[in-house]
Amino acid sequence: MKKGKSAGVDNIPAELVQAGGENVITALTTICDKIWQTGEWPTPWTQSLVITLSKKGNLQQCQNYRTVSLISHQS
């Protein structure tokens, strides 16, 4: 994971996941095992936050915008 990336819907930045060490690895492994067994993903992992960013040019035209989807780093 790259540092300095925006957090997703869960507001957990990549730096927090990286700094968690073995405790976070254990917790994420447990969550992934549960996903494997049940086939159900945690709700925040299925959601994304869509943000529009303006480009150069006339901001009244749709083609001068782009979108970015922020997803949970864990997903």
PQR file with spaces between the fields and no chain letter, atoms N, CA, C, O and H, PARSE charges and radii, in Angstrom:
ATOM       1  N    MET     1       0.836   -1.176    0.000 -0.4000 1.5000
ATOM       2  CA   MET     1       0.000    0.000    0.000 -0.0000 2.0000
ATOM       3  C    MET     1       0.883    1.242    0.000  0.5500 1.7000
ATOM       4  O    MET     1       1.893    1.312    0.700 -0.5500 1.4000
ATOM       5  N    LYS     2       0.479    2.207   -0.794 -0.4000 1.5000
ATOM       6  CA   LYS     2       1.214    3.466   -0.832 -0.0000 2.0000
ATOM       7  C    LYS     2       0.720    4.373    0.291  0.5500 1.7000
ATOM       8  O    LYS     2      -0.466    4.397    0.619 -0.5500 1.4000
ATOM       9  H    LYS     2      -0.342    2.150   -1.363  0.4000 1.0000
ATOM      10  N    LYS     3       1.645    5.105    0.862 -0.4000 1.5000
ATOM      11  CA   LYS     3       1.293    6.054    1.922 -0.0000 2.0000
ATOM      12  C    LYS     3       0.729    7.323    1.293  0.5500 1.7000
ATOM      13  O    LYS     3       1.027    7.651    0.145 -0.5500 1.4000
ATOM      14  H    LYS     3       2.609    5.086    0.596  0.4000 1.0000
ATOM      15  N    GLY     4      -0.093    8.029    2.070 -0.4000 1.5000
ATOM      16  CA   GLY     4      -0.631    9.307    1.622 -0.0000 2.0000
ATOM      17  C    GLY     4      -1.886    9.195    0.784  0.5500 1.7000
ATOM      18  O    GLY     4      -2.350   10.197    0.241 -0.5500 1.4000
ATOM      19  H    GLY     4      -0.335    7.762    3.002  0.4000 1.0000
ATOM      20  N    LYS     5      -2.452    7.996    0.661 -0.4000 1.5000
ATOM      21  CA   LYS     5      -3.676    7.826   -0.111 -0.0000 2.0000
ATOM      22  C    LYS     5      -4.879    8.140    0.777  0.5500 1.7000
ATOM      23  O    LYS     5      -4.832    7.951    1.992 -0.5500 1.4000
ATOM      24  H    LYS     5      -2.075    7.181    1.102  0.4000 1.0000
ATOM      25  N    SER     6      -5.946    8.614    0.161 -0.4000 1.5000
ATOM      26  CA   SER     6      -7.155    8.947    0.913 -0.0000 2.0000
ATOM      27  C    SER     6      -7.829    7.685    1.428  0.5500 1.7000
ATOM      28  O    SER     6      -7.790    6.633    0.791 -0.5500 1.4000
ATOM      29  H    SER     6      -5.985    8.767   -0.826  0.4000 1.0000
ATOM      30  N    ALA     7      -8.444    7.814    2.590 -0.4000 1.5000
ATOM      31  CA   ALA     7      -9.188    6.701    3.172 -0.0000 2.0000
ATOM      32  C    ALA     7     -10.525    6.542    2.462  0.5500 1.7000
ATOM      33  O    ALA     7     -11.038    7.488    1.864 -0.5500 1.4000
ATOM      34  H    ALA     7      -8.476    8.669    3.107  0.4000 1.0000
ATOM      35  N    GLY     8     -11.076    5.358    2.533 -0.4000 1.5000
ATOM      36  CA   GLY     8     -12.371    5.085    1.921 -0.0000 2.0000
ATOM      37  C    GLY     8     -13.513    5.404    2.863  0.5500 1.7000
ATOM      38  O    GLY     8     -13.385    6.253    3.745 -0.5500 1.4000
ATOM      39  H    GLY     8     -10.660    4.589    3.019  0.4000 1.0000
ATOM      40  N    VAL     9     -14.624    4.724    2.674 -0.4000 1.5000
ATOM      41  CA   VAL     9     -15.834    4.953    3.463 -0.0000 2.0000
ATOM      42  C    VAL     9     -15.579    4.674    4.946  0.5500 1.7000
ATOM      43  O    VAL     9     -16.186    5.309    5.808 -0.5500 1.4000
ATOM      44  H    VAL     9     -14.728    4.034    1.957  0.4000 1.0000
ATOM      45  N    ASP    10     -14.691    3.733    5.246 -0.4000 1.5000
ATOM      46  CA   ASP    10     -14.428    3.370    6.644 -0.0000 2.0000
ATOM      47  C    ASP    10     -13.491    4.338    7.367  0.5500 1.7000
ATOM      48  O    ASP    10     -13.287    4.203    8.573 -0.5500 1.4000
ATOM      49  H    ASP    10     -14.198    3.216    4.546  0.4000 1.0000
ATOM      50  N    ASN    11     -12.916    5.312    6.651 -0.4000 1.5000
ATOM      51  CA   ASN    11     -12.005    6.318    7.221 -0.0000 2.0000
ATOM      52  C    ASN    11     -10.748    5.718    7.858  0.5500 1.7000
ATOM      53  O    ASN    11     -10.190    6.301    8.787 -0.5500 1.4000
ATOM      54  H    ASN    11     -13.082    5.422    5.671  0.4000 1.0000
ATOM      55  N    ILE    12     -10.302    4.563    7.367 -0.4000 1.5000
ATOM      56  CA   ILE    12      -9.079    3.943    7.863 -0.0000 2.0000
ATOM      57  C    ILE    12      -7.983    4.171    6.828  0.5500 1.7000
ATOM      58  O    ILE    12      -8.038    3.598    5.740 -0.5500 1.4000
ATOM      59  H    ILE    12     -10.756    4.089    6.613  0.4000 1.0000
ATOM      60  N    PRO    13      -6.983    5.004    7.149 -0.5600 1.5000
ATOM      61  CA   PRO    13      -5.919    5.270    6.178  0.2800 2.0000
ATOM      62  C    PRO    13      -4.952    4.092    6.068  0.5500 1.7000
ATOM      63  O    PRO    13      -4.851    3.274    6.982 -0.5500 1.4000
ATOM      64  N    ALA    14      -4.252    4.014    4.957 -0.4000 1.5000
ATOM      65  CA   ALA    14      -3.299    2.930    4.719 -0.0000 2.0000
ATOM      66  C    ALA    14      -2.202    2.914    5.778  0.5500 1.7000
ATOM      67  O    ALA    14      -1.737    1.844    6.171 -0.5500 1.4000
ATOM      68  H    ALA    14      -4.334    4.678    4.214  0.4000 1.0000
ATOM      69  N    GLU    15      -1.788    4.084    6.240 -0.4000 1.5000
ATOM      70  CA   GLU    15      -0.735    4.157    7.254 -0.0000 2.0000
ATOM      71  C    GLU    15      -1.133    3.452    8.545  0.5500 1.7000
ATOM      72  O    GLU    15      -0.289    2.851    9.209 -0.5500 1.4000
ATOM      73  H    GLU    15      -2.166    4.953    5.921  0.4000 1.0000
ATOM      74  N    LEU    16      -2.408    3.520    8.903 -0.4000 1.5000
ATOM      75  CA   LEU    16      -2.874    2.850   10.119 -0.0000 2.0000
ATOM      76  C    LEU    16      -2.809    1.338    9.951  0.5500 1.7000
ATOM      77  O    LEU    16      -2.420    0.627   10.877 -0.5500 1.4000
ATOM      78  H    LEU    16      -3.094    4.008    8.364  0.4000 1.0000
ATOM      79  N    VAL    17      -3.180    0.853    8.798 -0.4000 1.5000
ATOM      80  CA   VAL    17      -3.116   -0.582    8.525 -0.0000 2.0000
ATOM      81  C    VAL    17      -1.656   -1.047    8.572  0.5500 1.7000
ATOM      82  O    VAL    17      -1.353   -2.091    9.149 -0.5500 1.4000
ATOM      83  H    VAL    17      -3.496    1.431    8.046  0.4000 1.0000
ATOM      84  N    GLN    18      -0.763   -0.277    7.972 -0.4000 1.5000
ATOM      85  CA   GLN    18       0.654   -0.641    7.955 -0.0000 2.0000
ATOM      86  C    GLN    18       1.265   -0.604    9.347  0.5500 1.7000
ATOM      87  O    GLN    18       2.077   -1.463    9.688 -0.5500 1.4000
ATOM      88  H    GLN    18      -1.009    0.571    7.504  0.4000 1.0000
ATOM      89  N    ALA    19       0.888    0.375   10.150 -0.4000 1.5000
ATOM      90  CA   ALA    19       1.464    0.531   11.486 -0.0000 2.0000
ATOM      91  C    ALA    19       0.943   -0.502   12.468  0.5500 1.7000
ATOM      92  O    ALA    19       1.540   -0.697   13.528 -0.5500 1.4000
ATOM      93  H    ALA    19       0.228    1.073    9.873  0.4000 1.0000
ATOM      94  N    GLY    20      -0.148   -1.164   12.143 -0.4000 1.5000
ATOM      95  CA   GLY    20      -0.761   -2.124   13.056 -0.0000 2.0000
ATOM      96  C    GLY    20       0.041   -3.381   13.275  0.5500 1.7000
ATOM      97  O    GLY    20      -0.132   -4.052   14.293 -0.5500 1.4000
ATOM      98  H    GLY    20      -0.632   -1.005   11.283  0.4000 1.0000
ATOM      99  N    GLY    21       0.915   -3.719   12.343 -0.4000 1.5000
ATOM     100  CA   GLY    21       1.775   -4.886   12.493 -0.0000 2.0000
ATOM     101  C    GLY    21       1.022   -6.197   12.590  0.5500 1.7000
ATOM     102  O    GLY    21       0.018   -6.403   11.909 -0.5500 1.4000
ATOM     103  H    GLY    21       1.055   -3.174   11.516  0.4000 1.0000
ATOM     104  N    GLU    22       1.520   -7.088   13.450 -0.4000 1.5000
ATOM     105  CA   GLU    22       0.958   -8.439   13.591 -0.0000 2.0000
ATOM     106  C    GLU    22      -0.500   -8.433   14.032  0.5500 1.7000
ATOM     107  O    GLU    22      -1.272   -9.302   13.625 -0.5500 1.4000
ATOM     108  H    GLU    22       2.336   -6.921   14.003  0.4000 1.0000
ATOM     109  N    ASN    23      -0.890   -7.458   14.866 -0.4000 1.5000
ATOM     110  CA   ASN    23      -2.283   -7.411   15.336 -0.0000 2.0000
ATOM     111  C    ASN    23      -3.249   -7.192   14.184  0.5500 1.7000
ATOM     112  O    ASN    23      -4.299   -7.831   14.116 -0.5500 1.4000
ATOM     113  H    ASN    23      -0.263   -6.753   15.197  0.4000 1.0000
ATOM     114  N    VAL    24      -2.898   -6.294   13.285 -0.4000 1.5000
ATOM     115  CA   VAL    24      -3.765   -6.019   12.135 -0.0000 2.0000
ATOM     116  C    VAL    24      -3.759   -7.203   11.180  0.5500 1.7000
ATOM     117  O    VAL    24      -4.797   -7.559   10.622 -0.5500 1.4000
ATOM     118  H    VAL    24      -2.045   -5.775   13.339  0.4000 1.0000
ATOM     119  N    ILE    25      -2.589   -7.819   10.989 -0.4000 1.5000
ATOM     120  CA   ILE    25      -2.512   -8.986   10.110 -0.0000 2.0000
ATOM     121  C    ILE    25      -3.405  -10.108   10.639  0.5500 1.7000
ATOM     122  O    ILE    25      -4.124  -10.750    9.873 -0.5500 1.4000
ATOM     123  H    ILE    25      -1.746   -7.530   11.442  0.4000 1.0000
ATOM     124  N    THR    26      -3.356  -10.337   11.934 -0.4000 1.5000
ATOM     125  CA   THR    26      -4.196  -11.371   12.550 -0.0000 2.0000
ATOM     126  C    THR    26      -5.675  -11.056   12.382  0.5500 1.7000
ATOM     127  O    THR    26      -6.466  -11.931   12.028 -0.5500 1.4000
ATOM     128  H    THR    26      -2.772   -9.815   12.556  0.4000 1.0000
ATOM     129  N    ALA    27      -6.048   -9.799   12.637 -0.4000 1.5000
ATOM     130  CA   ALA    27      -7.454   -9.404   12.516 -0.0000 2.0000
ATOM     131  C    ALA    27      -7.940   -9.530   11.072  0.5500 1.7000
ATOM     132  O    ALA    27      -9.033  -10.042   10.830 -0.5500 1.4000
ATOM     133  H    ALA    27      -5.406   -9.089   12.924  0.4000 1.0000
ATOM     134  N    LEU    28      -7.138   -9.067   10.115 -0.4000 1.5000
ATOM     135  CA   LEU    28      -7.538   -9.158    8.704 -0.0000 2.0000
ATOM     136  C    LEU    28      -7.586  -10.602    8.234  0.5500 1.7000
ATOM     137  O    LEU    28      -8.435  -10.949    7.412 -0.5500 1.4000
ATOM     138  H    LEU    28      -6.250   -8.650   10.312  0.4000 1.0000
ATOM     139  N    THR    29      -6.699  -11.449    8.732 -0.4000 1.5000
ATOM     140  CA   THR    29      -6.740  -12.870    8.392 -0.0000 2.0000
ATOM     141  C    THR    29      -8.019  -13.508    8.900  0.5500 1.7000
ATOM     142  O    THR    29      -8.637  -14.313    8.204 -0.5500 1.4000
ATOM     143  H    THR    29      -6.009  -11.167    9.400  0.4000 1.0000
ATOM     144  N    THR    30      -8.421  -13.149   10.118 -0.4000 1.5000
ATOM     145  CA   THR    30      -9.668  -13.667   10.683 -0.0000 2.0000
ATOM     146  C    THR    30     -10.863  -13.217    9.851  0.5500 1.7000
ATOM     147  O    THR    30     -11.765  -14.008    9.576 -0.5500 1.4000
ATOM     148  H    THR    30      -7.919  -12.494   10.684  0.4000 1.0000
ATOM     149  N    ILE    31     -10.870  -11.951    9.453 -0.4000 1.5000
ATOM     150  CA   ILE    31     -11.959  -11.424    8.631 -0.0000 2.0000
ATOM     151  C    ILE    31     -11.992  -12.128    7.280  0.5500 1.7000
ATOM     152  O    ILE    31     -13.061  -12.504    6.800 -0.5500 1.4000
ATOM     153  H    ILE    31     -10.137  -11.308    9.676  0.4000 1.0000
ATOM     154  N    CYS    32     -10.824  -12.306    6.665 -0.4000 1.5000
ATOM     155  CA   CYS    32     -10.776  -12.983    5.358 -0.0000 2.0000
ATOM     156  C    CYS    32     -11.214  -14.439    5.457  0.5500 1.7000
ATOM     157  O    CYS    32     -11.875  -14.944    4.550 -0.5500 1.4000
ATOM     158  H    CYS    32      -9.955  -12.000    7.055  0.4000 1.0000
ATOM     159  N    ASP    33     -10.854  -15.124    6.549 -0.4000 1.5000
ATOM     160  CA   ASP    33     -11.323  -16.497    6.766 -0.0000 2.0000
ATOM     161  C    ASP    33     -12.838  -16.543    6.872  0.5500 1.7000
ATOM     162  O    ASP    33     -13.475  -17.442    6.323 -0.5500 1.4000
ATOM     163  H    ASP    33     -10.317  -14.714    7.286  0.4000 1.0000
ATOM     164  N    LYS    34     -13.417  -15.574    7.576 -0.4000 1.5000
ATOM     165  CA   LYS    34     -14.877  -15.527    7.726 -0.0000 2.0000
ATOM     166  C    LYS    34     -15.550  -15.250    6.380  0.5500 1.7000
ATOM     167  O    LYS    34     -16.588  -15.831    6.066 -0.5500 1.4000
ATOM     168  H    LYS    34     -12.899  -14.844    8.021  0.4000 1.0000
ATOM     169  N    ILE    35     -14.945  -14.353    5.587 -0.4000 1.5000
ATOM     170  CA   ILE    35     -15.478  -14.072    4.246 -0.0000 2.0000
ATOM     171  C    ILE    35     -15.450  -15.343    3.404  0.5500 1.7000
ATOM     172  O    ILE    35     -16.408  -15.642    2.692 -0.5500 1.4000
ATOM     173  H    ILE    35     -14.102  -13.881    5.842  0.4000 1.0000
ATOM     174  N    TRP    36     -14.358  -16.087    3.486 -0.4000 1.5000
ATOM     175  CA   TRP    36     -14.208  -17.327    2.718 -0.0000 2.0000
ATOM     176  C    TRP    36     -15.272  -18.350    3.127  0.5500 1.7000
ATOM     177  O    TRP    36     -15.843  -19.028    2.273 -0.5500 1.4000
ATOM     178  H    TRP    36     -13.579  -15.845    4.065  0.4000 1.0000
ATOM     179  N    GLN    37     -15.535  -18.458    4.416 -0.4000 1.5000
ATOM     180  CA   GLN    37     -16.491  -19.440    4.923 -0.0000 2.0000
ATOM     181  C    GLN    37     -17.932  -19.053    4.631  0.5500 1.7000
ATOM     182  O    GLN    37     -18.738  -19.909    4.268 -0.5500 1.4000
ATOM     183  H    GLN    37     -15.071  -17.907    5.110  0.4000 1.0000
ATOM     184  N    THR    38     -18.269  -17.783    4.783 -0.4000 1.5000
ATOM     185  CA   THR    38     -19.667  -17.349    4.643 -0.0000 2.0000
ATOM     186  C    THR    38     -19.996  -16.816    3.263  0.5500 1.7000
ATOM     187  O    THR    38     -21.154  -16.846    2.845 -0.5500 1.4000
ATOM     188  H    THR    38     -17.614  -17.087    5.078  0.4000 1.0000
ATOM     189  N    GLY    39     -18.986  -16.327    2.546 -0.4000 1.5000
ATOM     190  CA   GLY    39     -19.228  -15.714    1.240 -0.0000 2.0000
ATOM     191  C    GLY    39     -19.790  -14.313    1.329  0.5500 1.7000
ATOM     192  O    GLY    39     -20.213  -13.751    0.319 -0.5500 1.4000
ATOM     193  H    GLY    39     -18.045  -16.303    2.886  0.4000 1.0000
ATOM     194  N    GLU    40     -19.802  -13.736    2.527 -0.4000 1.5000
ATOM     195  CA   GLU    40     -20.340  -12.392    2.727 -0.0000 2.0000
ATOM     196  C    GLU    40     -19.220  -11.419    3.076  0.5500 1.7000
ATOM     197  O    GLU    40     -18.404  -11.680    3.960 -0.5500 1.4000
ATOM     198  H    GLU    40     -19.458  -14.193    3.347  0.4000 1.0000
ATOM     199  N    TRP    41     -19.196  -10.296    2.369 -0.4000 1.5000
ATOM     200  CA   TRP    41     -18.192   -9.257    2.597 -0.0000 2.0000
ATOM     201  C    TRP    41     -18.695   -8.263    3.624  0.5500 1.7000
ATOM     202  O    TRP    41     -19.899   -8.017    3.693 -0.5500 1.4000
ATOM     203  H    TRP    41     -19.859  -10.084    1.651  0.4000 1.0000
ATOM     204  N    PRO    42     -17.806   -7.678    4.432 -0.5600 1.5000
ATOM     205  CA   PRO    42     -18.214   -6.593    5.339  0.2800 2.0000
ATOM     206  C    PRO    42     -18.788   -5.430    4.511  0.5500 1.7000
ATOM     207  O    PRO    42     -18.253   -5.093    3.455 -0.5500 1.4000
ATOM     208  N    THR    43     -19.849   -4.840    4.983 -0.4000 1.5000
ATOM     209  CA   THR    43     -20.538   -3.782    4.245 -0.0000 2.0000
ATOM     210  C    THR    43     -19.616   -2.630    3.827  0.5500 1.7000
ATOM     211  O    THR    43     -19.698   -2.195    2.679 -0.5500 1.4000
ATOM     212  H    THR    43     -20.284   -5.115    5.841  0.4000 1.0000
ATOM     213  N    PRO    44     -18.743   -2.116    4.700 -0.5600 1.5000
ATOM     214  CA   PRO    44     -17.877   -1.016    4.248  0.2800 2.0000
ATOM     215  C    PRO    44     -16.945   -1.411    3.104  0.5500 1.7000
ATOM     216  O    PRO    44     -16.502   -0.548    2.346 -0.5500 1.4000
ATOM     217  N    TRP    45     -16.645   -2.700    2.971 -0.4000 1.5000
ATOM     218  CA   TRP    45     -15.767   -3.163    1.904 -0.0000 2.0000
ATOM     219  C    TRP    45     -16.488   -3.216    0.563  0.5500 1.7000
ATOM     220  O    TRP    45     -15.847   -3.330   -0.482 -0.5500 1.4000
ATOM     221  H    TRP    45     -17.005   -3.400    3.587  0.4000 1.0000
ATOM     222  N    THR    46     -17.804   -3.134    0.584 -0.4000 1.5000
ATOM     223  CA   THR    46     -18.575   -3.186   -0.666 -0.0000 2.0000
ATOM     224  C    THR    46     -19.014   -1.807   -1.129  0.5500 1.7000
ATOM     225  O    THR    46     -19.624   -1.672   -2.190 -0.5500 1.4000
ATOM     226  H    THR    46     -18.324   -3.041    1.433  0.4000 1.0000
ATOM     227  N    GLN    47     -18.709   -0.794   -0.350 -0.4000 1.5000
ATOM     228  CA   GLN    47     -19.127    0.560   -0.679 -0.0000 2.0000
ATOM     229  C    GLN    47     -17.935    1.389   -1.136  0.5500 1.7000
ATOM     230  O    GLN    47     -16.792    1.106   -0.776 -0.5500 1.4000
ATOM     231  H    GLN    47     -18.213   -0.904    0.512  0.4000 1.0000
ATOM     232  N    SER    48     -18.211    2.403   -1.923 -0.4000 1.5000
ATOM     233  CA   SER    48     -17.153    3.332   -2.322 -0.0000 2.0000
ATOM     234  C    SER    48     -17.703    4.748   -2.272  0.5500 1.7000
ATOM     235  O    SER    48     -18.911    4.975   -2.345 -0.5500 1.4000
ATOM     236  H    SER    48     -19.139    2.633   -2.215  0.4000 1.0000
ATOM     237  N    LEU    49     -16.802    5.667   -2.150 -0.4000 1.5000
ATOM     238  CA   LEU    49     -17.141    7.085   -2.125 -0.0000 2.0000
ATOM     239  C    LEU    49     -16.667    7.672   -3.444  0.5500 1.7000
ATOM     240  O    LEU    49     -15.468    7.673   -3.723 -0.5500 1.4000
ATOM     241  H    LEU    49     -15.821    5.482   -2.091  0.4000 1.0000
ATOM     242  N    VAL    50     -17.592    8.171   -4.260 -0.4000 1.5000
ATOM     243  CA   VAL    50     -17.262    8.705   -5.575 -0.0000 2.0000
ATOM     244  C    VAL    50     -17.126   10.218   -5.465  0.5500 1.7000
ATOM     245  O    VAL    50     -18.042   10.911   -5.021 -0.5500 1.4000
ATOM     246  H    VAL    50     -18.566    8.169   -4.033  0.4000 1.0000
ATOM     247  N    ILE    51     -15.964   10.716   -5.880 -0.4000 1.5000
ATOM     248  CA   ILE    51     -15.671   12.144   -5.813 -0.0000 2.0000
ATOM     249  C    ILE    51     -15.386   12.648   -7.218  0.5500 1.7000
ATOM     250  O    ILE    51     -14.676   11.997   -7.985 -0.5500 1.4000
ATOM     251  H    ILE    51     -15.220   10.153   -6.241  0.4000 1.0000
ATOM     252  N    THR    52     -15.942   13.814   -7.556 -0.4000 1.5000
ATOM     253  CA   THR    52     -15.647   14.419   -8.851 -0.0000 2.0000
ATOM     254  C    THR    52     -14.546   15.451   -8.677  0.5500 1.7000
ATOM     255  O    THR    52     -14.571   16.261   -7.750 -0.5500 1.4000
ATOM     256  H    THR    52     -16.518   14.342   -6.933  0.4000 1.0000
ATOM     257  N    LEU    53     -13.584   15.407   -9.580 -0.4000 1.5000
ATOM     258  CA   LEU    53     -12.465   16.347   -9.562 -0.0000 2.0000
ATOM     259  C    LEU    53     -12.473   17.128  -10.861  0.5500 1.7000
ATOM     260  O    LEU    53     -12.669   16.560  -11.935 -0.5500 1.4000
ATOM     261  H    LEU    53     -13.564   14.749  -10.332  0.4000 1.0000
ATOM     262  N    SER    54     -12.263   18.414  -10.763 -0.4000 1.5000
ATOM     263  CA   SER    54     -12.285   19.241  -11.964 -0.0000 2.0000
ATOM     264  C    SER    54     -10.950   19.175  -12.695  0.5500 1.7000
ATOM     265  O    SER    54      -9.890   19.045  -12.084 -0.5500 1.4000
ATOM     266  H    SER    54     -12.104   18.875   -9.890  0.4000 1.0000
ATOM     267  N    LYS    55     -11.031   19.265  -14.009 -0.4000 1.5000
ATOM     268  CA   LYS    55      -9.845   19.358  -14.852 -0.0000 2.0000
ATOM     269  C    LYS    55      -9.702   20.815  -15.264  0.5500 1.7000
ATOM     270  O    LYS    55     -10.387   21.692  -14.738 -0.5500 1.4000
ATOM     271  H    LYS    55     -11.893   19.370  -14.506  0.4000 1.0000
ATOM     272  N    LYS    56      -8.813   21.059  -16.203 -0.4000 1.5000
ATOM     273  CA   LYS    56      -8.670   22.410  -16.737 -0.0000 2.0000
ATOM     274  C    LYS    56      -9.818   22.698  -17.697  0.5500 1.7000
ATOM     275  O    LYS    56     -10.452   21.781  -18.219 -0.5500 1.4000
ATOM     276  H    LYS    56      -8.257   20.346  -16.631  0.4000 1.0000
ATOM     277  N    GLY    57     -10.070   23.958  -17.917 -0.4000 1.5000
ATOM     278  CA   GLY    57     -11.084   24.355  -18.896 -0.0000 2.0000
ATOM     279  C    GLY    57     -12.354   24.856  -18.248  0.5500 1.7000
ATOM     280  O    GLY    57     -12.386   25.164  -17.057 -0.5500 1.4000
ATOM     281  H    GLY    57      -9.555   24.703  -17.493  0.4000 1.0000
ATOM     282  N    ASN    58     -13.390   24.932  -19.046 -0.4000 1.5000
ATOM     283  CA   ASN    58     -14.691   25.431  -18.615 -0.0000 2.0000
ATOM     284  C    ASN    58     -15.337   24.421  -17.668  0.5500 1.7000
ATOM     285  O    ASN    58     -15.643   23.298  -18.069 -0.5500 1.4000
ATOM     286  H    ASN    58     -13.364   24.682  -20.014  0.4000 1.0000
ATOM     287  N    LEU    59     -15.542   24.818  -16.415 -0.4000 1.5000
ATOM     288  CA   LEU    59     -16.092   23.910  -15.416 -0.0000 2.0000
ATOM     289  C    LEU    59     -17.597   23.724  -15.536  0.5500 1.7000
ATOM     290  O    LEU    59     -18.194   22.996  -14.743 -0.5500 1.4000
ATOM     291  H    LEU    59     -15.294   25.730  -16.089  0.4000 1.0000
ATOM     292  N    GLN    60     -18.218   24.373  -16.518 -0.4000 1.5000
ATOM     293  CA   GLN    60     -19.637   24.167  -16.758 -0.0000 2.0000
ATOM     294  C    GLN    60     -19.874   23.016  -17.733  0.5500 1.7000
ATOM     295  O    GLN    60     -21.020   22.665  -18.013 -0.5500 1.4000
ATOM     296  H    GLN    60     -17.733   24.965  -17.162  0.4000 1.0000
ATOM     297  N    GLN    61     -18.796   22.428  -18.249 -0.4000 1.5000
ATOM     298  CA   GLN    61     -18.917   21.303  -19.175 -0.0000 2.0000
ATOM     299  C    GLN    61     -18.518   20.005  -18.460  0.5500 1.7000
ATOM     300  O    GLN    61     -17.501   19.946  -17.769 -0.5500 1.4000
ATOM     301  H    GLN    61     -17.865   22.713  -18.021  0.4000 1.0000
ATOM     302  N    CYS    62     -19.338   18.977  -18.641 -0.4000 1.5000
ATOM     303  CA   CYS    62     -19.124   17.709  -17.947 -0.0000 2.0000
ATOM     304  C    CYS    62     -17.790   17.060  -18.295  0.5500 1.7000
ATOM     305  O    CYS    62     -17.185   16.419  -17.436 -0.5500 1.4000
ATOM     306  H    CYS    62     -20.165   19.025  -19.201  0.4000 1.0000
ATOM     307  N    GLN    63     -17.315   17.205  -19.527 -0.4000 1.5000
ATOM     308  CA   GLN    63     -16.072   16.548  -19.927 -0.0000 2.0000
ATOM     309  C    GLN    63     -14.846   17.135  -19.222  0.5500 1.7000
ATOM     310  O    GLN    63     -13.748   16.593  -19.343 -0.5500 1.4000
ATOM     311  H    GLN    63     -17.806   17.725  -20.225  0.4000 1.0000
ATOM     312  N    ASN    64     -15.020   18.218  -18.500 -0.4000 1.5000
ATOM     313  CA   ASN    64     -13.905   18.812  -17.778 -0.0000 2.0000
ATOM     314  C    ASN    64     -13.853   18.345  -16.314  0.5500 1.7000
ATOM     315  O    ASN    64     -13.254   18.999  -15.460 -0.5500 1.4000
ATOM     316  H    ASN    64     -15.912   18.658  -18.401  0.4000 1.0000
ATOM     317  N    TYR    65     -14.486   17.212  -16.051 -0.4000 1.5000
ATOM     318  CA   TYR    65     -14.455   16.589  -14.735 -0.0000 2.0000
ATOM     319  C    TYR    65     -14.080   15.124  -14.877  0.5500 1.7000
ATOM     320  O    TYR    65     -14.322   14.504  -15.913 -0.5500 1.4000
ATOM     321  H    TYR    65     -14.973   16.680  -16.744  0.4000 1.0000
ATOM     322  N    ARG    66     -13.483   14.576  -13.819 -0.4000 1.5000
ATOM     323  CA   ARG    66     -13.224   13.147  -13.769 -0.0000 2.0000
ATOM     324  C    ARG    66     -13.652   12.660  -12.394  0.5500 1.7000
ATOM     325  O    ARG    66     -13.771   13.449  -11.456 -0.5500 1.4000
ATOM     326  H    ARG    66     -13.286   15.079  -12.977  0.4000 1.0000
ATOM     327  N    THR    67     -13.881   11.375  -12.281 -0.4000 1.5000
ATOM     328  CA   THR    67     -14.307   10.829  -10.999 -0.0000 2.0000
ATOM     329  C    THR    67     -13.232    9.920  -10.424  0.5500 1.7000
ATOM     330  O    THR    67     -12.452    9.302  -11.148 -0.5500 1.4000
ATOM     331  H    THR    67     -13.785   10.734  -13.043  0.4000 1.0000
ATOM     332  N    VAL    68     -13.218    9.860   -9.109 -0.4000 1.5000
ATOM     333  CA   VAL    68     -12.322    8.972   -8.381 -0.0000 2.0000
ATOM     334  C    VAL    68     -13.182    8.233   -7.367  0.5500 1.7000
ATOM     335  O    VAL    68     -13.990    8.846   -6.670 -0.5500 1.4000
ATOM     336  H    VAL    68     -13.851   10.362   -8.521  0.4000 1.0000
ATOM     337  N    SER    69     -13.011    6.914   -7.284 -0.4000 1.5000
ATOM     338  CA   SER    69     -13.732    6.116   -6.306 -0.0000 2.0000
ATOM     339  C    SER    69     -12.789    5.749   -5.178  0.5500 1.7000
ATOM     340  O    SER    69     -11.740    5.147   -5.404 -0.5500 1.4000
ATOM     341  H    SER    69     -12.355    6.416   -7.851  0.4000 1.0000
ATOM     342  N    LEU    70     -13.165    6.112   -3.966 -0.4000 1.5000
ATOM     343  CA   LEU    70     -12.377    5.765   -2.783 -0.0000 2.0000
ATOM     344  C    LEU    70     -12.976    4.515   -2.164  0.5500 1.7000
ATOM     345  O    LEU    70     -14.134    4.509   -1.745 -0.5500 1.4000
ATOM     346  H    LEU    70     -14.018    6.600   -3.782  0.4000 1.0000
ATOM     347  N    ILE    71     -12.173    3.448   -2.109 -0.4000 1.5000
ATOM     348  CA   ILE    71     -12.640    2.195   -1.515 -0.0000 2.0000
ATOM     349  C    ILE    71     -11.830    1.917   -0.253  0.5500 1.7000
ATOM     350  O    ILE    71     -10.785    2.527   -0.026 -0.5500 1.4000
ATOM     351  H    ILE    71     -11.232    3.452   -2.449  0.4000 1.0000
ATOM     352  N    SER    72     -12.314    1.012    0.545 -0.4000 1.5000
ATOM     353  CA   SER    72     -11.603    0.618    1.759 -0.0000 2.0000
ATOM     354  C    SER    72     -10.275   -0.023    1.368  0.5500 1.7000
ATOM     355  O    SER    72     -10.237   -0.856    0.462 -0.5500 1.4000
ATOM     356  H    SER    72     -13.164    0.517    0.361  0.4000 1.0000
ATOM     357  N    HIS    73      -9.195    0.350    2.032 -0.4000 1.5000
ATOM     358  CA   HIS    73      -7.879   -0.214    1.717 -0.0000 2.0000
ATOM     359  C    HIS    73      -7.857   -1.729    1.955  0.5500 1.7000
ATOM     360  O    HIS    73      -7.156   -2.450    1.244 -0.5500 1.4000
ATOM     361  H    HIS    73      -9.226    1.026    2.768  0.4000 1.0000
ATOM     362  N    GLN    74      -8.592   -2.206    2.916 -0.4000 1.5000
ATOM     363  CA   GLN    74      -8.585   -3.624    3.226 -0.0000 2.0000
ATOM     364  C    GLN    74      -9.230   -4.455    2.111  0.5500 1.7000
ATOM     365  O    GLN    74      -8.824   -5.589    1.859 -0.5500 1.4000
ATOM     366  H    GLN    74      -9.162   -1.621    3.493  0.4000 1.0000
ATOM     367  N    SER    75     -10.224   -3.887    1.458 -0.4000 1.5000
ATOM     368  CA   SER    75     -10.899   -4.671    0.410 -0.0000 2.0000
ATOM     369  C    SER    75     -10.011   -4.829   -0.793  0.5500 1.7000
ATOM     370  O    SER    75     -10.406   -5.458   -1.775 -0.5500 1.4000
ATOM     371  H    SER    75     -10.554   -2.965    1.663  0.4000 1.0000
